[in-house]
Amino acid sequence: AVITVSDTTRRELTALGVVPERLLRRVYLASAPEFSPTPLPEDAEVLRRYGVSGEYLLYVGGYDKHKNVDALVRAFDRARLPDHSLVVAASKHRWHSELVAKWRDLSCFSRLRLIEPQTSELPSLYRGASFFVNPSLWESFSFQLLEAMACGTPILASNRTAIPEIAGDAALYFDPADSTGTPAIFERMAGDLNL
């Protein structure tokens, strides 16, 4: 048998002829126990360390093109959320420099926090966020969705591949290719959370 992390991946592997369907077993993963909604004393220190204050949207992942971070930043730039910042928590290798060079001229650049936190600091970042955003074009699973849910963080997520399968009814979905509609969804999510 071959274990895979989602039905989406199982279907893709079968369609590609990689493994016969009868040999594939889907087993969902789980987040680590430190991802919980209970605030901890170190949460404020983690935010301070990275210069994060006030309300913020959180993205955790990478800068690979399929992660769609450029579209996320550009949508944030067009959204009317002047009191929010966007925290991008990702390793700054591969595509990072190229993207930052493109973002320097955006009006939101001063409200971007491009950080490389330790794994142990992620729960604090999730707990403090107004909401978590996953704009990915392709995911086989997405641990970050589980981490956000476990921390009680509202989720705004792409409607692509395994993301709806994993988040289910726990997320508000958007089309990551809709560059005109996405800023309005950011505004709606922030507005709904502030009611």
N, C-alpha and C positions, 0 to 999 in steps of 0.2 A: 504494500500500500504506500501511497504518497500522501503526506499531509500538506494541506494548503490552508491559508488563513481566512479565505472568504469564498463564498459561492461565485462571486465575480471572477476571481482568479481561477477557480475550478473550471468554470465555463470557458475561459480563455485558453487554458492549458488543453482542454479537450478539443476546442475548435482548431488549435494549432497542431494537433496531433502529437503533442509532447508525451502525454500519458493517457491511456484508455480511461474513460470515465469510471469504469468499474473498480479501478485501483485508487481513485482519488477520494480522500476523506477531508472534509472541512472541519477545522478546529479553531474556534475564535480564541484570540488572545485576551489577556486582562491587564489592567494597569497595576503598577506596584502599589503597595499599601500606603506609601507616603503621599499619594495623590488623594487628598480628602478635602472636604469643605471647611474643616475646622481650622480657624486662623491660629497661627503660631507666633510667638514673640519675635522670631527672626524675619517674618514677612516684611516688616517696615524697613529693616536693614538691607534686605536684598534689593528692594525698590530704590532705596537711597543710593546704594552702591552703583546702580546703573543709571542714575539720573532720571528715574521714572517717578512722576508725581501727577496728581490729579487723575482724571479719567483717561483710560487708554484702551485701544483695541490691541489684541495680541495675536501674533502669528508665530508659530513654532514649527520649524522644519528646515528646509534648505533653500539654496538659491538656484537649484537646477531648473532648467527651462520649463519642465512639465509641472513644477510647483507653482508657476504662474505668479511669482512675487511681484514682477514688474506691473502686471495688471492690477494687483492688489494696491500697490503704492499709488498708481495713477488714479484708481477709483477713490482712494482716500483723499488724494489731492483735490478731486472735483466735488467730493461730498462736503456739505455744509456742516462741518463738525469742528468749529474753531477752538472749542474747549477740550478737545481730545487729542491725544498723541497716538502714534502707531508704533508699537514695539515689535520689532522683528528679531526673534531669538533664533539665531542660526550660526553655524560655523562660517567664518568669512573666507572660505576658499571656494574656488570654482564659480565664476560668474559674478562674485561680489563686487570687485573693483569696476567692472564694466557697467554694472547696474547703478552703482553709486554715482559714477560719472554722469549718467543720464538723469539722475534724480536731483542733482545739485541745483538745477534751474527751476525746480517745482516750488510752488508757494508753500507747500507743506514740509519742505526739507528740514526746517528748524524743529518740526514736531515729530520727526522720525527718530527713533532710538534703535540703532542697529547694534545689537549686543550679542555676546557669546557666553551665555550663562553656563554654569556647571549644571549637570543633570539634577543635583540635589537642590538647586535653586528654582527649578521649574514650578514646583507646586506653589510657591509664594507668588510667582508671576501669574499663574492661572487664577489664583484666588483673588488677586487684586484687580484683574481685568474687568472692564465693563462687559466685554464679550470676546470670544475667540473666533478668529476667521480662518477657514481653510479654503483657499481659492484654487486648489489643485485641479489640473486637467486629467490626471490619472493617478489613482491610488489602488494598490492591491489590498490595503487594509486601513492604515492611518492610526497609529498609536496615539497621536495627539488628540484625536476625537475622544478616545477613552479617557485620557488624562484630564481633558477639559470637563467631561461629564462627571468624572469621579470627584473633581474639585467643585462641582456645582456651578461652573462657569457657563453662561449662555453661549450657544454656538450658532454661527452663521457659516454655512458651508456650501461648497460647490455641489451641484447635482450630478456629478460625473462618477462613473465607475463604481467602486465599492463604498464610496462615502455614504450614500443613503442607506445602503445595507447595514453599515456599522452604526451610524447615528440614529437611524429610525426616526421616531417622532421627537427626538431630543434636539433637533436642529431646525432652523429656518434655512431653506435652500435657495440658491440663486444660480443662474447660468453664468459661468465664469467667462464666457465669450461675449456676453452682453455688456460692452463697455459703457453704453449710455444708461442702462438701468441699474447697474451695480451701485453707483453712488447713492441713489435714492433708497436702495435697500439698506445701506449702511445707516443712512439718516433715520429710516423707519425703525431699525433695530435699536439704535441709541434712544430714539424718542419713546419707544414702547417700554424700554427699561427704566426710563426716568419718570414714568407716570406715577 
